[in-house]
């Protein structure tokens, strides 16, 4: 059995930084974590990818083709579809070793996870190769400035969840970059309350549009609250405990390590304890 995190989210949400920090944390705790770059438009990394899609195809290859004339977004979608047509290449790169732990650093084009079936087909292929998967959806915490932004982010996460149909962990990234006041404000979105979400929508100026917008926000917020559809976990990459908490949450989703044998080691008792036991035994006999 092999394990993998599929790291997704909008552009600029900190996916590559997350991958690098999780790998570093794994090294510190004696865990070997491999990173796969699936972004054909990536330019620089904080890590060295074990497997790189750019060795197969680069977004510039699609954009510079005289027949296709793709822009950046179209070129990226073409590259991901080209990867699907060449899955034996990826399978060969991944090998077949058991207990491997991979992190797939995915592109920041949100349509790949919410509208298109490219990533879903890729995950189905990974599952057929004996991978247990968990998608990690990253969202910039600076985006959560008001209830409307939270609703938008939550609905994007929910759309990706329903599209990909795998275990899912939603993460609020860049917590370490928030001010103290912003962190306090963020707490209300970690455990959202429908009435609290509507507080931002109140306005002294009445209009039908504002009233309908408030009703819509309240209805969506109530659905998210009643059914616990979307919850976010905060991530501070400068805090080892925060990284460990995220990794522990993901590991639980994919049942990492649950089929391993418990390692046991025999220890010799301390010399003082042995001497004490011998003395006591002799005294008892006497």
C-alpha positions as CSV (number, residue, x, y, z in Angstrom):
1,X,0.0,0.0,0.0
2,X,1.2,3.5,-0.9
3,X,0.1,6.9,0.3
4,X,-0.2,10.3,-1.3
5,X,-1.4,13.8,-0.6
6,X,-2.8,15.7,-3.6
7,X,-2.1,19.4,-2.8
8,X,-4.5,21.6,-4.6
9,X,-5.9,25.2,-4.3
10,X,-5.9,28.6,-6.1
11,X,-2.7,30.1,-7.4
12,X,-0.7,31.8,-4.6
13,X,-2.2,29.9,-1.8
14,X,1.2,28.4,-0.7
15,X,1.0,24.9,-2.2
16,X,4.7,24.6,-3.0
17,X,5.7,26.1,0.3
18,X,3.5,23.6,2.1
19,X,5.0,20.7,0.2
20,X,8.5,21.8,1.1
21,X,7.7,22.3,4.7
22,X,5.9,19.0,5.1
23,X,8.9,17.2,3.5
24,X,11.3,19.0,5.8
25,X,9.1,18.1,8.8
26,X,9.1,14.5,7.7
27,X,12.9,14.5,7.5
28,X,13.1,15.9,11.0
29,X,10.9,13.0,12.2
30,X,12.7,10.4,10.1
31,X,10.0,10.0,7.5
32,X,10.9,9.8,3.8
33,X,8.4,11.9,1.8
34,X,8.8,12.3,-1.9
35,X,7.4,15.3,-3.9
36,X,6.0,15.1,-7.4
37,X,5.6,18.4,-9.3
38,X,2.5,18.3,-11.5
39,X,2.6,22.0,-12.5
40,X,3.9,22.3,-16.0
41,X,4.2,26.1,-15.6
42,X,6.3,26.1,-12.4
43,X,9.4,28.1,-12.5
44,X,11.1,27.7,-9.1
45,X,10.7,25.4,-6.0
46,X,11.7,25.4,-2.4
47,X,12.3,21.7,-2.8
48,X,13.8,19.2,-5.3
49,X,11.0,17.2,-7.0
50,X,11.5,13.5,-7.2
51,X,9.3,13.5,-10.3
52,X,8.7,16.5,-12.5
53,X,6.0,16.8,-15.2
54,X,8.2,19.3,-17.0
55,X,10.4,16.3,-18.0
56,X,7.4,15.1,-20.0
57,X,5.9,18.4,-21.2
58,X,6.2,22.1,-20.4
59,X,3.4,24.7,-20.7
60,X,5.6,26.6,-23.1
61,X,5.5,23.6,-25.5
62,X,1.8,24.0,-25.8
63,X,1.8,27.8,-25.9
64,X,4.5,28.1,-28.6
65,X,3.0,25.5,-30.9
66,X,2.0,27.2,-34.1
67,X,-1.1,25.1,-34.7
68,X,-2.7,25.1,-31.2
69,X,-2.1,28.8,-30.2
70,X,-3.0,28.2,-26.6
71,X,-2.9,30.8,-23.9
72,X,-1.5,30.1,-20.4
73,X,-4.8,28.5,-19.1
74,X,-5.5,26.5,-22.2
75,X,-1.9,25.4,-22.4
76,X,-2.0,24.2,-18.8
77,X,-5.1,22.2,-19.4
78,X,-3.6,20.7,-22.5
79,X,-0.5,19.6,-20.5
80,X,-2.6,17.9,-17.9
81,X,-4.6,16.1,-20.6
82,X,-1.3,15.1,-22.2
83,X,-0.2,13.6,-18.9
84,X,-3.4,11.5,-18.8
85,X,-2.6,10.2,-22.3
86,X,0.9,9.2,-21.0
87,X,0.1,7.7,-17.7
88,X,2.6,4.8,-18.2
89,X,5.3,7.4,-18.0
90,X,4.1,8.5,-14.6
91,X,3.5,5.0,-13.4
92,X,7.1,4.1,-14.4
93,X,8.4,7.2,-12.6
94,X,6.6,6.3,-9.4
95,X,7.8,2.7,-9.4
96,X,6.1,0.0,-7.3
97,X,7.7,0.1,-3.9
98,X,5.3,-0.4,-0.9
99,X,4.9,2.2,1.9
100,X,6.0,5.1,-0.3
101,X,4.6,8.5,0.8
102,X,4.2,11.1,-2.0
103,X,3.0,14.7,-2.1
104,X,1.7,15.8,-5.5
105,X,2.2,19.5,-6.0
106,X,-0.6,20.5,-8.4
107,X,-1.3,23.5,-10.6
108,X,-3.1,26.5,-9.3
109,X,-5.8,26.6,-11.9
110,X,-9.0,26.0,-9.8
111,X,-11.0,24.8,-12.8
112,X,-9.0,21.6,-12.8
113,X,-10.6,20.6,-9.5
114,X,-14.0,22.2,-9.7
115,X,-15.2,21.9,-13.4
116,X,-12.9,19.5,-15.4
117,X,-12.5,15.8,-14.8
118,X,-8.7,15.8,-15.5
119,X,-7.6,15.5,-11.9
120,X,-10.4,13.0,-11.0
121,X,-9.1,10.7,-13.7
122,X,-5.6,11.1,-12.5
123,X,-6.7,10.2,-9.0
124,X,-8.5,7.1,-10.2
125,X,-5.3,6.0,-11.9
126,X,-3.3,6.5,-8.7
127,X,-5.9,4.5,-6.8
128,X,-5.6,1.7,-9.3
129,X,-1.8,1.8,-8.6
130,X,-2.5,1.0,-4.9
131,X,-2.4,4.5,-3.6
132,X,-4.5,5.8,-0.7
133,X,-5.2,9.4,-1.4
134,X,-6.1,12.6,0.5
135,X,-6.7,15.9,-1.2
136,X,-5.3,18.9,0.7
137,X,-7.1,22.1,-0.4
138,X,-5.1,25.2,0.5
139,X,-6.7,28.6,0.8
140,X,-4.9,31.8,1.7
141,X,-6.1,33.0,5.1
142,X,-5.8,36.6,3.9
143,X,-8.8,35.7,1.7
144,X,-11.0,35.2,4.7
145,X,-11.6,38.9,5.5
146,X,-15.4,38.8,5.6
147,X,-18.3,36.4,5.5
148,X,-18.8,36.8,1.7
149,X,-15.2,35.8,1.1
150,X,-15.4,32.9,3.5
151,X,-18.6,31.6,1.7
152,X,-16.8,31.9,-1.7
153,X,-13.8,30.0,-0.4
154,X,-15.9,27.3,1.3
155,X,-18.0,26.8,-1.8
156,X,-14.9,26.4,-3.9
157,X,-13.6,23.8,-1.5
158,X,-17.0,22.0,-1.5
159,X,-17.0,22.0,-5.3
160,X,-13.6,20.4,-5.4
161,X,-14.7,17.8,-2.8
162,X,-17.7,16.7,-4.8
163,X,-15.7,16.7,-8.0
164,X,-12.7,14.7,-6.8
165,X,-14.5,12.3,-4.4
166,X,-11.6,11.4,-2.2
167,X,-10.7,12.1,1.4
168,X,-10.4,15.9,1.9
169,X,-8.6,18.2,4.3
170,X,-9.2,22.0,3.9
171,X,-6.3,24.2,5.1
172,X,-6.1,27.9,5.8
173,X,-2.5,28.8,4.9
174,X,-0.2,31.7,5.7
175,X,-1.5,32.1,9.2
176,X,2.0,33.1,10.2
177,X,1.7,36.2,8.0
178,X,-1.5,37.5,9.7
179,X,-1.5,40.3,12.2
180,X,-2.7,39.6,15.8
181,X,-6.0,41.3,15.1
182,X,-6.5,39.4,11.9
183,X,-5.9,36.1,13.7
184,X,-8.6,36.9,16.2
185,X,-11.0,37.7,13.4
186,X,-10.1,34.5,11.7
187,X,-11.3,32.4,14.6
188,X,-14.9,33.0,13.8
189,X,-14.4,31.3,10.4
190,X,-12.8,28.2,11.8
191,X,-16.1,27.3,13.6
192,X,-18.6,29.3,11.4
193,X,-22.0,30.3,12.8
194,X,-24.7,31.3,10.3
195,X,-25.9,34.3,12.3
196,X,-22.4,35.5,12.8
197,X,-21.7,35.2,9.1
198,X,-24.6,37.4,8.3
199,X,-23.4,40.1,10.7
200,X,-21.0,41.4,8.0
201,X,-24.0,41.7,5.6
202,X,-25.9,44.2,7.7
203,X,-26.0,47.7,6.4
204,X,-27.7,50.9,7.4
205,X,-28.5,51.5,3.7
206,X,-31.4,49.3,2.7
207,X,-31.7,48.0,-0.8
208,X,-33.4,44.9,-2.3
209,X,-30.0,43.6,-3.6
210,X,-28.4,43.9,-0.2
211,X,-31.4,42.1,1.5
212,X,-31.3,39.3,-1.0
213,X,-27.5,39.0,-0.7
214,X,-27.9,38.7,3.1
215,X,-30.6,36.0,2.7
216,X,-28.4,34.0,0.4
217,X,-25.4,34.3,2.7
218,X,-27.5,33.2,5.6
219,X,-28.9,30.2,3.7
220,X,-25.5,29.0,2.5
221,X,-24.0,29.5,5.9
222,X,-26.8,27.6,7.6
223,X,-26.2,24.6,5.1
224,X,-22.5,24.6,5.8
225,X,-23.1,24.8,9.6
226,X,-26.0,22.2,9.8
227,X,-24.3,19.6,7.7
228,X,-20.6,20.3,8.7
229,X,-19.7,20.2,5.0
230,X,-16.6,22.3,5.1
231,X,-14.2,22.8,8.0
232,X,-10.8,24.5,7.8
233,X,-7.6,23.7,9.7
234,X,-5.2,26.6,10.3
235,X,-1.6,26.2,9.2
236,X,1.4,28.1,10.5
237,X,4.5,26.8,8.7
238,X,6.7,28.3,11.3
239,X,5.2,26.2,14.0
240,X,6.3,22.5,14.1
241,X,3.2,21.6,16.1
242,X,0.9,23.1,13.4
243,X,2.7,21.1,10.7
244,X,2.5,17.9,12.8
245,X,-1.2,18.5,13.3
246,X,-1.8,18.8,9.6
247,X,0.2,15.7,8.9
248,X,-1.5,13.8,11.6
249,X,-4.9,14.7,10.2
250,X,-4.0,13.6,6.7
251,X,-2.4,10.4,7.9
252,X,-5.6,9.5,9.7
253,X,-7.6,10.1,6.5
254,X,-5.4,7.7,4.5
255,X,-4.8,5.3,7.5
256,X,-1.0,5.8,7.1
257,X,0.9,3.3,9.3
258,X,-2.1,1.5,10.6
259,X,-1.1,-1.8,9.0
260,X,2.5,-1.7,10.3
261,X,3.7,-4.1,13.0
262,X,4.4,-2.5,16.4
263,X,8.2,-2.4,16.9
264,X,9.3,-3.7,20.2
265,X,12.8,-3.7,21.7
266,X,14.1,-5.5,24.7
267,X,15.9,-3.5,27.3
268,X,18.2,-4.7,30.1
269,X,17.1,-3.5,33.6
270,X,19.3,-0.9,35.2
271,X,22.1,-2.2,37.3
272,X,20.9,-0.5,40.5
273,X,17.5,-2.1,40.1
274,X,19.1,-5.6,39.6
275,X,21.2,-5.1,42.7
276,X,18.2,-4.0,44.8
277,X,16.2,-7.0,43.7
278,X,19.0,-9.4,44.5
279,X,19.4,-7.9,48.0
280,X,15.7,-8.0,48.7
281,X,15.5,-11.6,47.5
282,X,18.3,-12.7,49.8
283,X,16.8,-10.9,52.7
284,X,13.5,-12.6,52.1
285,X,15.1,-16.0,52.1
286,X,17.0,-15.3,55.3
